Amino acid sequence: MIENRAWKTHVGDPAPDITVVMLDGSTKRLSELRGKLVVVNFFATWCGPCNYELPHLQTLWANLKANDGVTMLVIDLKEDADTVKSFLSQHEYTFPVALDPSAEAFKQFADEGIPQTYLIGRDGRILFQTLGFAKDSPVYERELATLRRTIASELASAR
């Protein structure tokens, strides 16, 4: 269960300042996104729970991508760019994706377990974090609802 997990990071902590390689070859550092809300997700194409969660992230991205106050950083673990590009194309995912081939970025957030999703505040602090995803599970439906509410609340407070 999410509630019983021994977390490496905690809500309220500064988020680790990771650097990742985007699919286009550019690099992105989390601290460069300060001033925006950032949904960070760690996944892999072979991960069953990730595959259940990613459509929800795509819906979230479709609803938020026009808002300059929020962005997403969906980070694939230990896979090559061609594998990830093919997977994204097959599923018609359009959210921003980065590669973490050695899992160095992931290791700054967690020791194990994917998918993991975080909401990083405009000040760089963790506002929300969750692990895993189970199709049709009330726990994970609640987690998604909490993520959406937290984003909405943070965006409303920025006005």
C-alpha positions as CSV (number, residue, x, y, z in Angstrom):
1,M,0.0,0.0,0.0
2,I,1.1,3.5,-0.7
3,E,0.6,4.7,2.9
4,N,2.9,2.1,4.3
5,R,5.9,2.7,1.9
6,A,9.2,3.8,3.2
7,W,9.9,6.8,1.0
8,K,13.3,8.2,0.0
9,T,11.6,11.6,-0.6
10,H,8.7,13.2,1.2
11,V,6.1,15.8,0.5
12,G,7.5,19.2,1.4
13,D,11.1,18.2,0.7
14,P,13.0,20.0,-2.1
15,A,12.9,17.8,-5.2
16,P,16.2,16.3,-6.3
17,D,17.7,18.5,-9.1
18,I,17.9,15.8,-11.7
19,T,19.2,16.2,-15.3
20,V,17.7,14.0,-18.0
21,V,18.1,13.7,-21.8
22,M,15.0,14.5,-23.8
23,L,14.1,12.3,-26.7
24,D,15.3,15.0,-29.1
25,G,18.7,14.8,-27.5
26,S,18.6,18.0,-25.5
27,T,19.1,18.0,-21.8
28,K,16.7,19.3,-19.2
29,R,17.4,20.1,-15.6
30,L,14.5,20.1,-13.1
31,S,15.6,23.4,-11.6
32,E,15.3,25.0,-15.0
33,L,11.5,24.5,-14.7
34,R,11.2,26.5,-11.4
35,G,8.2,28.8,-11.5
36,K,6.1,26.0,-13.1
37,L,4.3,23.0,-11.6
38,V,6.0,19.9,-12.9
39,V,4.5,16.4,-13.0
40,V,7.4,14.0,-13.0
41,N,6.7,10.3,-13.8
42,F,9.2,7.4,-13.9
43,F,8.1,4.5,-16.2
44,A,9.3,1.8,-18.5
45,T,7.6,0.5,-21.7
46,W,7.6,-3.1,-20.3
47,C,6.0,-2.2,-17.0
48,G,2.4,-3.4,-16.7
49,P,1.3,-0.9,-14.0
50,C,3.0,1.9,-16.0
51,N,0.9,0.9,-19.1
52,Y,-2.3,1.3,-17.0
53,E,-1.2,4.7,-15.7
54,L,0.1,6.3,-18.9
55,P,-3.3,6.9,-20.6
56,H,-4.3,8.8,-17.4
57,L,-1.1,10.9,-17.8
58,Q,-1.9,11.5,-21.5
59,T,-5.4,12.8,-20.5
60,L,-3.9,15.0,-17.9
61,W,-1.4,16.3,-20.4
62,A,-4.1,17.0,-23.0
63,N,-6.0,19.1,-20.4
64,L,-2.9,21.0,-19.2
65,K,-0.5,21.4,-22.1
66,A,-1.9,24.8,-23.1
67,N,-1.3,26.2,-19.6
68,D,2.1,27.8,-19.3
69,G,2.1,27.3,-15.5
70,V,2.5,23.5,-15.7
71,T,4.5,20.9,-17.6
72,M,5.3,17.2,-17.5
73,L,8.5,15.3,-17.5
74,V,7.8,11.6,-18.1
75,I,11.1,9.7,-17.7
76,D,11.7,6.3,-19.2
77,L,14.1,4.0,-17.2
78,K,16.9,2.0,-18.8
79,E,15.6,1.8,-22.4
80,D,17.0,3.2,-25.6
81,A,15.4,6.1,-27.6
82,D,14.2,3.9,-30.5
83,T,12.3,1.6,-28.1
84,V,10.7,4.6,-26.3
85,K,9.8,6.5,-29.6
86,S,8.2,3.4,-31.0
87,F,6.2,2.8,-27.8
88,L,5.0,6.5,-27.7
89,S,4.0,6.4,-31.4
90,Q,2.1,3.2,-31.0
91,H,0.1,4.6,-28.1
92,E,-0.2,8.1,-29.5
93,Y,1.3,9.7,-26.3
94,T,2.3,13.3,-26.7
95,F,3.6,14.3,-23.3
96,P,7.3,15.3,-23.0
97,V,9.5,12.2,-22.5
98,A,13.1,11.9,-21.3
99,L,15.5,9.0,-21.0
100,D,17.2,7.9,-17.9
101,P,19.4,5.1,-19.3
102,S,21.4,4.4,-16.1
103,A,18.5,5.3,-13.7
104,E,20.6,8.0,-12.1
105,A,17.7,10.5,-12.0
106,F,15.4,7.8,-10.6
107,K,17.9,6.8,-7.9
108,Q,17.7,10.4,-6.5
109,F,14.0,10.0,-6.0
110,A,13.6,6.3,-5.1
111,D,15.3,3.0,-4.6
112,E,12.8,0.8,-6.4
113,G,9.4,0.5,-7.9
114,I,7.7,2.1,-10.9
115,P,5.6,3.8,-11.9
116,Q,6.3,6.7,-9.5
117,T,4.6,10.1,-10.0
118,Y,5.5,13.3,-8.3
119,L,4.2,16.9,-8.5
120,I,6.9,19.5,-8.0
121,G,5.8,22.9,-6.9
122,R,6.8,26.2,-8.5
123,D,9.4,26.6,-5.6
124,G,10.9,23.1,-6.4
125,R,9.4,21.3,-3.4
126,I,7.5,18.0,-3.7
127,L,3.7,18.6,-3.4
128,F,2.6,15.1,-4.1
129,Q,4.1,11.6,-4.7
130,T,2.7,8.2,-5.4
131,L,4.0,4.7,-6.3
132,G,2.5,2.2,-8.6
133,F,-0.8,1.9,-10.4
134,A,-3.4,-0.8,-10.4
135,K,-6.2,-0.7,-12.9
136,D,-9.6,-0.1,-11.3
137,S,-8.1,0.2,-7.8
138,P,-9.8,2.7,-5.4
139,V,-6.4,3.6,-3.9
140,Y,-5.0,4.6,-7.3
141,E,-8.2,6.3,-8.4
142,R,-7.9,8.4,-5.2
143,E,-4.3,9.1,-5.9
144,L,-5.1,10.4,-9.4
145,A,-7.9,12.5,-8.0
146,T,-5.6,14.0,-5.4
147,L,-3.0,14.8,-8.1
148,R,-5.6,16.5,-10.3
149,R,-7.0,18.5,-7.2
150,T,-3.5,19.5,-6.1
151,I,-2.7,20.8,-9.6
152,A,-5.9,22.7,-9.9
153,S,-5.4,24.2,-6.4
154,E,-1.9,25.3,-7.2
155,L,-2.8,26.8,-10.5
156,A,-5.7,28.7,-9.0
157,S,-3.5,30.1,-6.2
158,A,-1.1,31.4,-8.9
159,R,-3.7,33.8,-10.3
